[in-house]
Amino acid sequence: MDYKRAIIKNIKKYCFLRGMTYSDLSRKAGIPLTTLQAILYDERYKEPRLSNAHAIAKALKIKIDDLIR
């Protein structure tokens, strides 16, 4: 599994486990919802910036390693 697919899978998984919507996650991570949606759904979007990945992991209360595995 490539890096981006792992991130997408884990964002969806941990949002579900935390009972969070993507809107909740974007607000808690401090990133625009459109950026989060691009990460999740836009085929042209590359991997997220490291700062966004860290913010998402922190908002989900997981380690960055858990996000990219």
mmJSON file of the N, C-alpha and C atoms, coordinates in Angstrom:
{"data_MODEL":{"atom_site":{
"group_PDB":["ATOM","ATOM","ATOM","ATOM","ATOM","ATOM","ATOM","ATOM","ATOM","ATOM","ATOM","ATOM","ATOM","ATOM","ATOM","ATOM","ATOM","ATOM","ATOM","ATOM","ATOM","ATOM","ATOM","ATOM","ATOM","ATOM","ATOM","ATOM","ATOM","ATOM","ATOM","ATOM","ATOM","ATOM","ATOM","ATOM","ATOM","ATOM","ATOM","ATOM","ATOM","ATOM","ATOM","ATOM","ATOM","ATOM","ATOM","ATOM","ATOM","ATOM","ATOM","ATOM","ATOM","ATOM","ATOM","ATOM","ATOM","ATOM","ATOM","ATOM","ATOM","ATOM","ATOM","ATOM","ATOM","ATOM","ATOM","ATOM","ATOM","ATOM","ATOM","ATOM","ATOM","ATOM","ATOM","ATOM","ATOM","ATOM","ATOM","ATOM","ATOM","ATOM","ATOM","ATOM","ATOM","ATOM","ATOM","ATOM","ATOM","ATOM","ATOM","ATOM","ATOM","ATOM","ATOM","ATOM","ATOM","ATOM","ATOM","ATOM","ATOM","ATOM","ATOM","ATOM","ATOM","ATOM","ATOM","ATOM","ATOM","ATOM","ATOM","ATOM","ATOM","ATOM","ATOM","ATOM","ATOM","ATOM","ATOM","ATOM","ATOM","ATOM","ATOM","ATOM","ATOM","ATOM","ATOM","ATOM","ATOM","ATOM","ATOM","ATOM","ATOM","ATOM","ATOM","ATOM","ATOM","ATOM","ATOM","ATOM","ATOM","ATOM","ATOM","ATOM","ATOM","ATOM","ATOM","ATOM","ATOM","ATOM","ATOM","ATOM","ATOM","ATOM","ATOM","ATOM","ATOM","ATOM","ATOM","ATOM","ATOM","ATOM","ATOM","ATOM","ATOM","ATOM","ATOM","ATOM","ATOM","ATOM","ATOM","ATOM","ATOM","ATOM","ATOM","ATOM","ATOM","ATOM","ATOM","ATOM","ATOM","ATOM","ATOM","ATOM","ATOM","ATOM","ATOM","ATOM","ATOM","ATOM","ATOM","ATOM","ATOM","ATOM","ATOM","ATOM","ATOM","ATOM","ATOM","ATOM","ATOM","ATOM","ATOM","ATOM","ATOM","ATOM","ATOM"],
"id":[1,2,3,4,5,6,7,8,9,10,11,12,13,14,15,16,17,18,19,20,21,22,23,24,25,26,27,28,29,30,31,32,33,34,35,36,37,38,39,40,41,42,43,44,45,46,47,48,49,50,51,52,53,54,55,56,57,58,59,60,61,62,63,64,65,66,67,68,69,70,71,72,73,74,75,76,77,78,79,80,81,82,83,84,85,86,87,88,89,90,91,92,93,94,95,96,97,98,99,100,101,102,103,104,105,106,107,108,109,110,111,112,113,114,115,116,117,118,119,120,121,122,123,124,125,126,127,128,129,130,131,132,133,134,135,136,137,138,139,140,141,142,143,144,145,146,147,148,149,150,151,152,153,154,155,156,157,158,159,160,161,162,163,164,165,166,167,168,169,170,171,172,173,174,175,176,177,178,179,180,181,182,183,184,185,186,187,188,189,190,191,192,193,194,195,196,197,198,199,200,201,202,203,204,205,206,207],
"type_symbol":["N","C","C","N","C","C","N","C","C","N","C","C","N","C","C","N","C","C","N","C","C","N","C","C","N","C","C","N","C","C","N","C","C","N","C","C","N","C","C","N","C","C","N","C","C","N","C","C","N","C","C","N","C","C","N","C","C","N","C","C","N","C","C","N","C","C","N","C","C","N","C","C","N","C","C","N","C","C","N","C","C","N","C","C","N","C","C","N","C","C","N","C","C","N","C","C","N","C","C","N","C","C","N","C","C","N","C","C","N","C","C","N","C","C","N","C","C","N","C","C","N","C","C","N","C","C","N","C","C","N","C","C","N","C","C","N","C","C","N","C","C","N","C","C","N","C","C","N","C","C","N","C","C","N","C","C","N","C","C","N","C","C","N","C","C","N","C","C","N","C","C","N","C","C","N","C","C","N","C","C","N","C","C","N","C","C","N","C","C","N","C","C","N","C","C","N","C","C","N","C","C","N","C","C","N","C","C"],
"label_atom_id":["N","CA","C","N","CA","C","N","CA","C","N","CA","C","N","CA","C","N","CA","C","N","CA","C","N","CA","C","N","CA","C","N","CA","C","N","CA","C","N","CA","C","N","CA","C","N","CA","C","N","CA","C","N","CA","C","N","CA","C","N","CA","C","N","CA","C","N","CA","C","N","CA","C","N","CA","C","N","CA","C","N","CA","C","N","CA","C","N","CA","C","N","CA","C","N","CA","C","N","CA","C","N","CA","C","N","CA","C","N","CA","C","N","CA","C","N","CA","C","N","CA","C","N","CA","C","N","CA","C","N","CA","C","N","CA","C","N","CA","C","N","CA","C","N","CA","C","N","CA","C","N","CA","C","N","CA","C","N","CA","C","N","CA","C","N","CA","C","N","CA","C","N","CA","C","N","CA","C","N","CA","C","N","CA","C","N","CA","C","N","CA","C","N","CA","C","N","CA","C","N","CA","C","N","CA","C","N","CA","C","N","CA","C","N","CA","C","N","CA","C","N","CA","C","N","CA","C","N","CA","C","N","CA","C","N","CA","C","N","CA","C"],
"label_alt_id":[null,null,null,null,null,null,null,null,null,null,null,null,null,null,null,null,null,null,null,null,null,null,null,null,null,null,null,null,null,null,null,null,null,null,null,null,null,null,null,null,null,null,null,null,null,null,null,null,null,null,null,null,null,null,null,null,null,null,null,null,null,null,null,null,null,null,null,null,null,null,null,null,null,null,null,null,null,null,null,null,null,null,null,null,null,null,null,null,null,null,null,null,null,null,null,null,null,null,null,null,null,null,null,null,null,null,null,null,null,null,null,null,null,null,null,null,null,null,null,null,null,null,null,null,null,null,null,null,null,null,null,null,null,null,null,null,null,null,null,null,null,null,null,null,null,null,null,null,null,null,null,null,null,null,null,null,null,null,null,null,null,null,null,null,null,null,null,null,null,null,null,null,null,null,null,null,null,null,null,null,null,null,null,null,null,null,null,null,null,null,null,null,null,null,null,null,null,null,null,null,null,null,null,null,null,null,null],
"label_comp_id":["MET","MET","MET","ASP","ASP","ASP","TYR","TYR","TYR","LYS","LYS","LYS","ARG","ARG","ARG","ALA","ALA","ALA","ILE","ILE","ILE","ILE","ILE","ILE","LYS","LYS","LYS","ASN","ASN","ASN","ILE","ILE","ILE","LYS","LYS","LYS","LYS","LYS","LYS","TYR","TYR","TYR","CYS","CYS","CYS","PHE","PHE","PHE","LEU","LEU","LEU","ARG","ARG","ARG","GLY","GLY","GLY","MET","MET","MET","THR","THR","THR","TYR","TYR","TYR","SER","SER","SER","ASP","ASP","ASP","LEU","LEU","LEU","SER","SER","SER","ARG","ARG","ARG","LYS","LYS","LYS","ALA","ALA","ALA","GLY","GLY","GLY","ILE","ILE","ILE","PRO","PRO","PRO","LEU","LEU","LEU","THR","THR","THR","THR","THR","THR","LEU","LEU","LEU","GLN","GLN","GLN","ALA","ALA","ALA","ILE","ILE","ILE","LEU","LEU","LEU","TYR","TYR","TYR","ASP","ASP","ASP","GLU","GLU","GLU","ARG","ARG","ARG","TYR","TYR","TYR","LYS","LYS","LYS","GLU","GLU","GLU","PRO","PRO","PRO","ARG","ARG","ARG","LEU","LEU","LEU","SER","SER","SER","ASN","ASN","ASN","ALA","ALA","ALA","HIS","HIS","HIS","ALA","ALA","ALA","ILE","ILE","ILE","ALA","ALA","ALA","LYS","LYS","LYS","ALA","ALA","ALA","LEU","LEU","LEU","LYS","LYS","LYS","ILE","ILE","ILE","LYS","LYS","LYS","ILE","ILE","ILE","ASP","ASP","ASP","ASP","ASP","ASP","LEU","LEU","LEU","ILE","ILE","ILE","ARG","ARG","ARG"],
"label_asym_id":["A","A","A","A","A","A","A","A","A","A","A","A","A","A","A","A","A","A","A","A","A","A","A","A","A","A","A","A","A","A","A","A","A","A","A","A","A","A","A","A","A","A","A","A","A","A","A","A","A","A","A","A","A","A","A","A","A","A","A","A","A","A","A","A","A","A","A","A","A","A","A","A","A","A","A","A","A","A","A","A","A","A","A","A","A","A","A","A","A","A","A","A","A","A","A","A","A","A","A","A","A","A","A","A","A","A","A","A","A","A","A","A","A","A","A","A","A","A","A","A","A","A","A","A","A","A","A","A","A","A","A","A","A","A","A","A","A","A","A","A","A","A","A","A","A","A","A","A","A","A","A","A","A","A","A","A","A","A","A","A","A","A","A","A","A","A","A","A","A","A","A","A","A","A","A","A","A","A","A","A","A","A","A","A","A","A","A","A","A","A","A","A","A","A","A","A","A","A","A","A","A","A","A","A","A","A","A"],
"label_entity_id":["1","1","1","1","1","1","1","1","1","1","1","1","1","1","1","1","1","1","1","1","1","1","1","1","1","1","1","1","1","1","1","1","1","1","1","1","1","1","1","1","1","1","1","1","1","1","1","1","1","1","1","1","1","1","1","1","1","1","1","1","1","1","1","1","1","1","1","1","1","1","1","1","1","1","1","1","1","1","1","1","1","1","1","1","1","1","1","1","1","1","1","1","1","1","1","1","1","1","1","1","1","1","1","1","1","1","1","1","1","1","1","1","1","1","1","1","1","1","1","1","1","1","1","1","1","1","1","1","1","1","1","1","1","1","1","1","1","1","1","1","1","1","1","1","1","1","1","1","1","1","1","1","1","1","1","1","1","1","1","1","1","1","1","1","1","1","1","1","1","1","1","1","1","1","1","1","1","1","1","1","1","1","1","1","1","1","1","1","1","1","1","1","1","1","1","1","1","1","1","1","1","1","1","1","1","1","1"],
"label_seq_id":[1,1,1,2,2,2,3,3,3,4,4,4,5,5,5,6,6,6,7,7,7,8,8,8,9,9,9,10,10,10,11,11,11,12,12,12,13,13,13,14,14,14,15,15,15,16,16,16,17,17,17,18,18,18,19,19,19,20,20,20,21,21,21,22,22,22,23,23,23,24,24,24,25,25,25,26,26,26,27,27,27,28,28,28,29,29,29,30,30,30,31,31,31,32,32,32,33,33,33,34,34,34,35,35,35,36,36,36,37,37,37,38,38,38,39,39,39,40,40,40,41,41,41,42,42,42,43,43,43,44,44,44,45,45,45,46,46,46,47,47,47,48,48,48,49,49,49,50,50,50,51,51,51,52,52,52,53,53,53,54,54,54,55,55,55,56,56,56,57,57,57,58,58,58,59,59,59,60,60,60,61,61,61,62,62,62,63,63,63,64,64,64,65,65,65,66,66,66,67,67,67,68,68,68,69,69,69],
"pdbx_PDB_ins_code":[null,null,null,null,null,null,null,null,null,null,null,null,null,null,null,null,null,null,null,null,null,null,null,null,null,null,null,null,null,null,null,null,null,null,null,null,null,null,null,null,null,null,null,null,null,null,null,null,null,null,null,null,null,null,null,null,null,null,null,null,null,null,null,null,null,null,null,null,null,null,null,null,null,null,null,null,null,null,null,null,null,null,null,null,null,null,null,null,null,null,null,null,null,null,null,null,null,null,null,null,null,null,null,null,null,null,null,null,null,null,null,null,null,null,null,null,null,null,null,null,null,null,null,null,null,null,null,null,null,null,null,null,null,null,null,null,null,null,null,null,null,null,null,null,null,null,null,null,null,null,null,null,null,null,null,null,null,null,null,null,null,null,null,null,null,null,null,null,null,null,null,null,null,null,null,null,null,null,null,null,null,null,null,null,null,null,null,null,null,null,null,null,null,null,null,null,null,null,null,null,null,null,null,null,null,null,null],
"Cartn_x":[0.85,0.0,0.892,0.558,1.393,1.05,1.927,1.856,0.524,0.065,-1.178,-2.378,-2.429,-3.561,-3.602,-2.449,-2.392,-2.942,-2.563,-3.052,-4.569,-5.074,-6.527,-7.259,-6.785,-7.413,-7.422,-6.302,-6.202,-6.98,-7.055,-7.889,-9.336,-9.816,-11.199,-11.426,-10.477,-10.582,-10.654,-9.697,-9.654,-10.77,-11.236,-12.418,-13.609,-13.795,-14.892,-14.754,-13.558,-13.344,-13.546,-13.231,-13.385,-14.767,-15.585,-16.912,-16.832,-15.822,-15.597,-16.018,-16.576,-16.819,-15.542,-15.477,-14.32,-14.308,-15.477,-15.563,-14.967,-15.305,-14.734,-13.209,-12.738,-11.292,-10.593,-11.159,-10.507,-10.436,-11.502,-11.529,-10.489,-10.449,-9.499,-8.053,-7.846,-6.489,-6.05,-7.014,-6.672,-6.317,-6.894,-6.668,-8.022,-8.045,-9.318,-9.965,-11.276,-12.002,-11.703,-11.536,-11.226,-9.877,-8.924,-7.623,-7.783,-8.537,-8.772,-9.506,-10.496,-11.23,-10.318,-9.407,-8.455,-7.562,-7.109,-6.28,-7.049,-8.321,-9.119,-9.647,-9.972,-10.726,-10.112,-9.184,-8.662,-7.479,-7.666,-6.621,-5.352,-5.506,-4.353,-3.543,-4.145,-3.479,-2.414,-1.237,-0.134,-0.276,0.736,0.714,0.558,-0.073,-0.228,1.109,1.158,2.357,2.571,3.818,4.149,3.432,3.342,2.662,1.187,0.541,-0.867,-1.012,-0.104,-0.155,0.003,0.915,1.1,-0.151,-0.745,-1.948,-3.107,-3.242,-4.3,-4.073,-2.85,-2.534,-2.814,-2.409,-2.641,-4.132,-4.902,-6.344,-7.02,-6.484,-7.031,-6.478,-5.528,-4.881,-4.169,-3.404,-2.588,-1.182,-0.253,1.11,1.134,2.04,2.179,2.432,3.158,3.413,2.119,1.154,-0.138,-0.915,-0.651,-1.346,-0.798,0.498,1.089,1.312,0.993,1.137,-0.012],
"Cartn_y":[-1.179,0.0,1.238,2.188,3.383,4.333,5.295,6.257,6.99,7.524,8.292,7.412,6.224,5.325,4.968,4.772,4.459,5.624,6.832,8.015,8.127,7.964,8.052,7.003,5.771,4.675,4.973,5.463,5.706,6.938,7.964,9.116,8.652,7.895,7.403,6.493,5.592,4.65,5.372,6.289,6.949,7.97,8.575,9.444,8.615,7.448,6.56,6.144,5.714,5.262,6.38,7.613,8.757,9.41,8.932,9.526,10.947,11.211,12.556,12.628,13.758,14.029,14.651,14.732,15.384,16.87,17.436,18.837,19.003,18.086,18.109,18.006,17.074,16.863,18.097,18.696,19.877,21.004,21.175,22.229,21.942,20.709,20.361,20.381,20.039,20.032,21.43,22.339,23.692,23.775,22.873,22.928,23.101,23.767,23.971,22.637,22.584,21.388,21.036,22.046,21.777,21.07,21.395,20.713,19.256,19.019,17.649,16.855,17.46,16.784,16.474,17.383,17.138,15.952,15.865,14.743,13.434,13.443,12.22,11.826,12.812,12.481,12.922,13.831,14.365,13.525,12.832,11.973,12.747,14.013,14.824,15.314,15.296,15.784,14.787,15.267,14.404,14.14,13.602,13.378,14.709,14.682,15.93,16.452,17.746,18.343,17.715,17.662,17.077,17.82,19.139,19.911,19.539,19.294,18.876,17.472,16.58,15.212,15.211,16.021,16.123,16.687,17.708,18.317,17.321,16.55,15.541,14.464,13.978,12.953,13.471,14.69,15.275,15.399,15.853,16.0,14.65,13.599,12.254,11.56,12.221,11.695,10.377,10.395,9.242,9.724,8.801,9.128,9.252,10.035,10.214,8.853,7.971,6.63,5.865,6.041,5.358,5.892,7.122,7.72,7.215,6.943,6.587,5.093,4.274,2.809,2.202],
"Cartn_z":[0.0,0.0,0.0,-0.852,-0.897,0.254,0.428,1.533,1.578,0.436,0.417,0.745,0.188,0.49,1.963,2.57,3.997,4.821,4.459,5.182,5.051,3.84,3.613,4.443,4.357,5.105,6.603,7.113,8.55,8.999,8.186,8.545,8.679,7.698,7.738,8.947,9.181,10.302,11.644,11.876,13.177,13.357,12.288,12.404,12.863,12.244,12.625,14.086,14.486,15.859,16.883,16.489,17.401,17.303,16.362,16.171,15.636,14.824,14.291,12.828,12.456,11.047,10.476,9.161,8.544,8.885,9.061,9.482,10.884,11.783,13.139,13.068,12.249,12.132,11.586,10.55,9.974,10.996,11.76,12.784,13.868,14.37,15.437,14.951,13.683,13.129,12.689,12.543,12.115,10.64,9.853,8.404,7.715,6.581,5.887,5.492,5.557,5.156,3.706,2.864,1.451,1.293,2.152,2.128,2.544,3.614,4.062,2.983,2.363,1.292,0.105,-0.202,-1.294,-0.959,0.285,0.715,0.534,0.911,0.895,-0.475,-1.319,-2.527,-3.849,-3.844,-5.101,-5.577,-6.685,-7.238,-7.612,-7.96,-8.374,-7.184,-5.995,-4.796,-4.366,-4.14,-3.693,-2.196,-1.589,-0.151,0.582,1.754,2.504,3.003,3.187,3.793,5.16,5.559,6.86,7.985,7.881,8.928,9.016,7.868,7.88,8.443,8.079,8.601,10.12,10.624,12.087,12.752,12.155,12.727,12.741,11.677,11.609,12.664,12.77,13.777,15.181,15.453,16.779,17.06,16.079,16.26,16.488,15.862,16.032,17.276,17.952,19.157,18.879,17.778,17.411,17.076,17.007,16.592,15.077,14.566,13.116,12.447,13.118,12.58,12.342,13.236,13.079,11.886,11.527,10.395,9.07,9.009,7.722,7.522,8.494,8.35,7.617],
"occupancy":[1.0,1.0,1.0,1.0,1.0,1.0,1.0,1.0,1.0,1.0,1.0,1.0,1.0,1.0,1.0,1.0,1.0,1.0,1.0,1.0,1.0,1.0,1.0,1.0,1.0,1.0,1.0,1.0,1.0,1.0,1.0,1.0,1.0,1.0,1.0,1.0,1.0,1.0,1.0,1.0,1.0,1.0,1.0,1.0,1.0,1.0,1.0,1.0,1.0,1.0,1.0,1.0,1.0,1.0,1.0,1.0,1.0,1.0,1.0,1.0,1.0,1.0,1.0,1.0,1.0,1.0,1.0,1.0,1.0,1.0,1.0,1.0,1.0,1.0,1.0,1.0,1.0,1.0,1.0,1.0,1.0,1.0,1.0,1.0,1.0,1.0,1.0,1.0,1.0,1.0,1.0,1.0,1.0,1.0,1.0,1.0,1.0,1.0,1.0,1.0,1.0,1.0,1.0,1.0,1.0,1.0,1.0,1.0,1.0,1.0,1.0,1.0,1.0,1.0,1.0,1.0,1.0,1.0,1.0,1.0,1.0,1.0,1.0,1.0,1.0,1.0,1.0,1.0,1.0,1.0,1.0,1.0,1.0,1.0,1.0,1.0,1.0,1.0,1.0,1.0,1.0,1.0,1.0,1.0,1.0,1.0,1.0,1.0,1.0,1.0,1.0,1.0,1.0,1.0,1.0,1.0,1.0,1.0,1.0,1.0,1.0,1.0,1.0,1.0,1.0,1.0,1.0,1.0,1.0,1.0,1.0,1.0,1.0,1.0,1.0,1.0,1.0,1.0,1.0,1.0,1.0,1.0,1.0,1.0,1.0,1.0,1.0,1.0,1.0,1.0,1.0,1.0,1.0,1.0,1.0,1.0,1.0,1.0,1.0,1.0,1.0,1.0,1.0,1.0,1.0,1.0,1.0],
"B_iso_or_equiv":[0.0,0.0,0.0,0.0,0.0,0.0,0.0,0.0,0.0,0.0,0.0,0.0,0.0,0.0,0.0,0.0,0.0,0.0,0.0,0.0,0.0,0.0,0.0,0.0,0.0,0.0,0.0,0.0,0.0,0.0,0.0,0.0,0.0,0.0,0.0,0.0,0.0,0.0,0.0,0.0,0.0,0.0,0.0,0.0,0.0,0.0,0.0,0.0,0.0,0.0,0.0,0.0,0.0,0.0,0.0,0.0,0.0,0.0,0.0,0.0,0.0,0.0,0.0,0.0,0.0,0.0,0.0,0.0,0.0,0.0,0.0,0.0,0.0,0.0,0.0,0.0,0.0,0.0,0.0,0.0,0.0,0.0,0.0,0.0,0.0,0.0,0.0,0.0,0.0,0.0,0.0,0.0,0.0,0.0,0.0,0.0,0.0,0.0,0.0,0.0,0.0,0.0,0.0,0.0,0.0,0.0,0.0,0.0,0.0,0.0,0.0,0.0,0.0,0.0,0.0,0.0,0.0,0.0,0.0,0.0,0.0,0.0,0.0,0.0,0.0,0.0,0.0,0.0,0.0,0.0,0.0,0.0,0.0,0.0,0.0,0.0,0.0,0.0,0.0,0.0,0.0,0.0,0.0,0.0,0.0,0.0,0.0,0.0,0.0,0.0,0.0,0.0,0.0,0.0,0.0,0.0,0.0,0.0,0.0,0.0,0.0,0.0,0.0,0.0,0.0,0.0,0.0,0.0,0.0,0.0,0.0,0.0,0.0,0.0,0.0,0.0,0.0,0.0,0.0,0.0,0.0,0.0,0.0,0.0,0.0,0.0,0.0,0.0,0.0,0.0,0.0,0.0,0.0,0.0,0.0,0.0,0.0,0.0,0.0,0.0,0.0,0.0,0.0,0.0,0.0,0.0,0.0],
"pdbx_formal_charge":[null,null,null,null,null,null,null,null,null,null,null,null,null,null,null,null,null,null,null,null,null,null,null,null,null,null,null,null,null,null,null,null,null,null,null,null,null,null,null,null,null,null,null,null,null,null,null,null,null,null,null,null,null,null,null,null,null,null,null,null,null,null,null,null,null,null,null,null,null,null,null,null,null,null,null,null,null,null,null,null,null,null,null,null,null,null,null,null,null,null,null,null,null,null,null,null,null,null,null,null,null,null,null,null,null,null,null,null,null,null,null,null,null,null,null,null,null,null,null,null,null,null,null,null,null,null,null,null,null,null,null,null,null,null,null,null,null,null,null,null,null,null,null,null,null,null,null,null,null,null,null,null,null,null,null,null,null,null,null,null,null,null,null,null,null,null,null,null,null,null,null,null,null,null,null,null,null,null,null,null,null,null,null,null,null,null,null,null,null,null,null,null,null,null,null,null,null,null,null,null,null,null,null,null,null,null,null],
"auth_seq_id":[1,1,1,2,2,2,3,3,3,4,4,4,5,5,5,6,6,6,7,7,7,8,8,8,9,9,9,10,10,10,11,11,11,12,12,12,13,13,13,14,14,14,15,15,15,16,16,16,17,17,17,18,18,18,19,19,19,20,20,20,21,21,21,22,22,22,23,23,23,24,24,24,25,25,25,26,26,26,27,27,27,28,28,28,29,29,29,30,30,30,31,31,31,32,32,32,33,33,33,34,34,34,35,35,35,36,36,36,37,37,37,38,38,38,39,39,39,40,40,40,41,41,41,42,42,42,43,43,43,44,44,44,45,45,45,46,46,46,47,47,47,48,48,48,49,49,49,50,50,50,51,51,51,52,52,52,53,53,53,54,54,54,55,55,55,56,56,56,57,57,57,58,58,58,59,59,59,60,60,60,61,61,61,62,62,62,63,63,63,64,64,64,65,65,65,66,66,66,67,67,67,68,68,68,69,69,69],
"auth_comp_id":["MET","MET","MET","ASP","ASP","ASP","TYR","TYR","TYR","LYS","LYS","LYS","ARG","ARG","ARG","ALA","ALA","ALA","ILE","ILE","ILE","ILE","ILE","ILE","LYS","LYS","LYS","ASN","ASN","ASN","ILE","ILE","ILE","LYS","LYS","LYS","LYS","LYS","LYS","TYR","TYR","TYR","CYS","CYS","CYS","PHE","PHE","PHE","LEU","LEU","LEU","ARG","ARG","ARG","GLY","GLY","GLY","MET","MET","MET","THR","THR","THR","TYR","TYR","TYR","SER","SER","SER","ASP","ASP","ASP","LEU","LEU","LEU","SER","SER","SER","ARG","ARG","ARG","LYS","LYS","LYS","ALA","ALA","ALA","GLY","GLY","GLY","ILE","ILE","ILE","PRO","PRO","PRO","LEU","LEU","LEU","THR","THR","THR","THR","THR","THR","LEU","LEU","LEU","GLN","GLN","GLN","ALA","ALA","ALA","ILE","ILE","ILE","LEU","LEU","LEU","TYR","TYR","TYR","ASP","ASP","ASP","GLU","GLU","GLU","ARG","ARG","ARG","TYR","TYR","TYR","LYS","LYS","LYS","GLU","GLU","GLU","PRO","PRO","PRO","ARG","ARG","ARG","LEU","LEU","LEU","SER","SER","SER","ASN","ASN","ASN","ALA","ALA","ALA","HIS","HIS","HIS","ALA","ALA","ALA","ILE","ILE","ILE","ALA","ALA","ALA","LYS","LYS","LYS","ALA","ALA","ALA","LEU","LEU","LEU","LYS","LYS","LYS","ILE","ILE","ILE","LYS","LYS","LYS","ILE","ILE","ILE","ASP","ASP","ASP","ASP","ASP","ASP","LEU","LEU","LEU","ILE","ILE","ILE","ARG","ARG","ARG"],
"auth_asym_id":["A","A","A","A","A","A","A","A","A","A","A","A","A","A","A","A","A","A","A","A","A","A","A","A","A","A","A","A","A","A","A","A","A","A","A","A","A","A","A","A","A","A","A","A","A","A","A","A","A","A","A","A","A","A","A","A","A","A","A","A","A","A","A","A","A","A","A","A","A","A","A","A","A","A","A","A","A","A","A","A","A","A","A","A","A","A","A","A","A","A","A","A","A","A","A","A","A","A","A","A","A","A","A","A","A","A","A","A","A","A","A","A","A","A","A","A","A","A","A","A","A","A","A","A","A","A","A","A","A","A","A","A","A","A","A","A","A","A","A","A","A","A","A","A","A","A","A","A","A","A","A","A","A","A","A","A","A","A","A","A","A","A","A","A","A","A","A","A","A","A","A","A","A","A","A","A","A","A","A","A","A","A","A","A","A","A","A","A","A","A","A","A","A","A","A","A","A","A","A","A","A","A","A","A","A","A","A"],
"auth_atom_id":["N","CA","C","N","CA","C","N","CA","C","N","CA","C","N","CA","C","N","CA","C","N","CA","C","N","CA","C","N","CA","C","N","CA","C","N","CA","C","N","CA","C","N","CA","C","N","CA","C","N","CA","C","N","CA","C","N","CA","C","N","CA","C","N","CA","C","N","CA","C","N","CA","C","N","CA","C","N","CA","C","N","CA","C","N","CA","C","N","CA","C","N","CA","C","N","CA","C","N","CA","C","N","CA","C","N","CA","C","N","CA","C","N","CA","C","N","CA","C","N","CA","C","N","CA","C","N","CA","C","N","CA","C","N","CA","C","N","CA","C","N","CA","C","N","CA","C","N","CA","C","N","CA","C","N","CA","C","N","CA","C","N","CA","C","N","CA","C","N","CA","C","N","CA","C","N","CA","C","N","CA","C","N","CA","C","N","CA","C","N","CA","C","N","CA","C","N","CA","C","N","CA","C","N","CA","C","N","CA","C","N","CA","C","N","CA","C","N","CA","C","N","CA","C","N","CA","C","N","CA","C","N","CA","C","N","CA","C","N","CA","C"],
"pdbx_PDB_model_num":[1,1,1,1,1,1,1,1,1,1,1,1,1,1,1,1,1,1,1,1,1,1,1,1,1,1,1,1,1,1,1,1,1,1,1,1,1,1,1,1,1,1,1,1,1,1,1,1,1,1,1,1,1,1,1,1,1,1,1,1,1,1,1,1,1,1,1,1,1,1,1,1,1,1,1,1,1,1,1,1,1,1,1,1,1,1,1,1,1,1,1,1,1,1,1,1,1,1,1,1,1,1,1,1,1,1,1,1,1,1,1,1,1,1,1,1,1,1,1,1,1,1,1,1,1,1,1,1,1,1,1,1,1,1,1,1,1,1,1,1,1,1,1,1,1,1,1,1,1,1,1,1,1,1,1,1,1,1,1,1,1,1,1,1,1,1,1,1,1,1,1,1,1,1,1,1,1,1,1,1,1,1,1,1,1,1,1,1,1,1,1,1,1,1,1,1,1,1,1,1,1,1,1,1,1,1,1]
}}}
